[in-house]
Amino acid sequence: MAEAVDLTAIPLSAALTELDSSPQGLTSVQAQSRLQRCGPNEIIEKRRNPVLVFLGYFWGPIPWMIEAALVLSLLVRHWTDAVIIAVLLAMNGVVAFVEEHQAANAIAALKQRLAASARVLRDGAWGVVATRELVPGDVVRVRLGDVVPADLRVLDDVSLEVDQSALTGESLAVTRGVGDALYSGSVLVRGEGNGVVYATGASSYMGKTTALVESAGTVSHFQRAVLRIGNYLIGIAVALVTLTVVVSLIRGNPVLQTLEFALVVTIASVPVALPAVLSVTMAVGARKLARQQAVVSHLPAVEELGGIDVLCSDKTGTLTQNRLALAAHWNASGVKDHQLFAAAALASRAEDRDPIDLAILAVADQVPQVQVERFDPFDPVVKRASAALRASDGQRFRVSKGAPQVIAALCDQDGSASEVAAAVERFAGHGYRSLGVARADADGPWRLLGVLALADPPRDDSAATVGAARDEGIDVKMVTGDQIAIGAEIAREVGLGDHILDASALETPGTDGELGAGVEEADGFAQVFPEHKYRIVRLLQSRGHIVGMTGDGVNDAPALKQADAGIAVAGATDAARAAADVVLLAPGLSVIVAAIRQAREIFARMTNYATYRIAETIRVLLLITLAIVAVNFFPVTTVMIVFLAVLNDGAILAIAYDNVRGSAKPAAWDMRGVLTLASALGLMGVAETFLLFALAEKVFDLDQDTIRTLMYLKLSVSGHFTIFVTRTRGPFWSRPWPAPILLTAVIGTQIVATFIAVYGALMTPLGWGWAGVVWAYALFWFLVEDRVKLGTNWWLDRHPGRFDRSSGPMPTRKPTAG
């Protein structure tokens, strides 16, 4: 069998030749030989060693810094420090490890779509074998309700109705006949027939989808931001710790004392709680999103939601109602609307739960009371349904509905039949599905009543929600497996635009740059398959976009996993939910827009904390280093550093509940802005603390132990004042006001810090007088720092730079803090 041949594009007879098979199937010997050569018809998961995966989360800039602090704590026997650091290190690793299982869950859910067994023709006899034992060339039989066990081509001259919406996204069942392909995982909803297997396992439609899921995935911008912060701080820490150690050794200090110096500087430089605080902020945000009917299954998606600037939206059930409804109709001459609707309703049955019948019954409000003498449901061979009826006055008549061309042929004696083709063509231009309706007296000729146009209508809120998304700076693009005409009509009705791209254009030769530009300009995509959706997301990401992708089917799983924020809509399959980062519990696009707004507020809290934390790290680290190197003075003790870490970082967890104003546009990690502002505030803090040290030593002649307590209280109070500087872009009094829980946490911990300093817990007592001086001094410089912040932001706005938002440079955006 030549692998290069597309077995769906050649005639059925040629495909059988390529497969070395026939309608009589294979022998057991042939099947066994092919099973050994082609492998089983199953999805094989590539499993990674969980121990190695877990250990991998302790490798990187931030973990290295924390681990260095842990080793130094153990060397100098600072057991309390070591325990605190070890717990935070382990917590960060465990949280990351738990989130690692998304891909495995997605693949496991995909495997559940496959049938367990199949009826196969071997050695001239029908038997049942496990699906995994099917091989190319096998002839299998599929019946009503069966899950197609492998990729097949239909052998019989029959008309099959197949629901492949979970695979291709098509909203209605499709008709398949002799020679047509049936994909593994689709469900037969009408008819039965034989098919020859042409692809199994990894070569099948489902296998290729699974391969895309395995290869899909991207590093979140949250992870990149933490990495960049780590790189920035580790560079500063290495330089300053090295300088401190060298100077200390040159001065002849004992090695143990030098290690203690290094420990203090290292602990001061390590944002030990940074990953934990950011994770807690996202977790708290995830609970808020749950109240918006959006369940987060992958925490970094909270940050990614806030940064989405392109949202690829599924059509069926998201933009539309996922049900057929009457969109338009054409009446034959002299036929009233109620006559057309009543006849169509009489040829329908509610108990069959057929979507077309339910749509017709929903609009027929004047159906006469009749006795049904015979009812023939829709037959895919004759392509119509009919009923023989008796009216209350005893008159017998017949009604029929079905394919317009079939109904027109039935009414060949009716002059109106010649107008059916034009009506159908007009409706097809809007993507509507047409249905002819006819009526006849007991033995009289058929009379054409008209043509009904059915479609899956837009949700009532879709147009308003698309407009709201655009107001938020989000470009919405529709992605559907339906035909271009259907996609174009829905896009027009919800206000997306009329530039709908046929997904086959993505298969034409061209560079990613050319294709990416076309994808970026399109308003939507039609007739898409899983590889198309996946590629659309990849191309948009290559253009620097943060991409959100919605979906509900197996066909969406690769794109959902590849997207920066994969969103499984209400009613999604297990595969889609497992691959997604966010699962919606309510239908429609409005839920997503509300979740994005909430995510931007969460992002603002994370940015505020990151700026504060970096500023504080610079402030403490640089102060200790300069004090040791310049004046041979150790400004704070190890205990004081631990107090600062526990009290200040512990209280600052409350920032996860702070009141903020989310960005009006997609939020992004502007690391240039964050690092610039944090560095300015950090350097400012060093300068003001050194000034306090000089005044205490030279003017007030305080002893060194008292000065250390003074430094500790100044760093603690000023540190928490800094959060009120960084939480707003404007002056610190800008709305919204700080949340009560944040104010309570800050005031409470600073009262504790003040009592520690005043009464000398593990340090020299400071007294209330000097404590008051420190508070007044810190408050004054807090007001100055707020002016420095405004000046720094003013400069950043007028000197835009470039930062790495994804794989390439992107325009700098303003900080998104409230």
ABEGO torsion letter per residue (X at the ends): XBAABBAAABBAAAAAAAAGBBAAEBBAAAAAAAAAAAEBBBBBBBBBBAAAAAAAAABEAAAAAAAAAAAAAAAAGBAAAAAAAAAAAAAAAAAAAAAAAAAAAAAAAAAAABBABBBBBBGGBBBBBBAAABBBGBBBBBBBGBBBABBBBBABBBBBBBBAAAAAGBABBBBBBBGBBBBBGBBBABEBBBBBBABBEAABAAAAAAAAAAABEBBBAAAAAAAAAAAAAAAAAAAAAAAAAAAAAAAGBBAAAAAAAAAAAAAAABBAAAAAAAAAAAAAAAAAAAAAGBBBABAAAAAAAAABABBBBBABGAABAGBBBBABBBBBBGBBAAAAAAAAAAABBAAAGBAAAAAAAAABABBBBBBBABBBBBBAAAGBBBBBBBBAAGBBBBBBBEBAAAAAAAAAABAAAAAAAAAAAAAAAAGBBBBBBBBBBAABBBBBAEBBBBBBBBBAAAAAAAAAAAAAGBBBBBBBABBAAAAAAAAAAAGAEABBBBAAAAABBEBAAAAAAAAAABABBBGBBAAAAAAAAAAAAAAGBBBBBBBABAAAAAAAAABABBBBBBGBBAAAAAABABBBABBEAAAAAAAAAAAAAAAAAAAAAAAAAAAAAAAAAAAAAAAAAAAGBBABBAAAAAAAAAAAAAAAAAAAABBBBBBABBBBBBAAAAAAAAAAAAAAAAAAAAAAAAAAAAAAGBBAAAAAAAAAAAAAAAAAAAAAAAABABBAABOBBBBAAAAAAAAAAAAAAAAAAAAGBGBBBAEAAAAAAAAAAAAAAAAAAAAAAAAAAAAAAABBBBBBABABBBBBBBBABX
